Amino acid sequence: MTDLEAKLERFETLAAECELISKLTSDGAKRELYLRLGLHYRELAGDIRTMVATKDAA
């Protein structure tokens, strides 16, 4: 596993955890915070996925 693949896996895990926490919390502000964090981690994972695909294609 390359460093980028490890980071991709980590960001996907963090995104899933944030999404789960947002579903479980009853505090509206915390729900919004964790939803936004989850989206951010999903975006980072998507960027890294693109870099891995570009690197593999080269």
Secondary structure, 3 states (H helix, E strand, C coil): CCHHHHHHHHHHHHHHHHHHHHHHCCCHHHHHHHHHHHHHHHHHHHHHHHHHHHHHHC
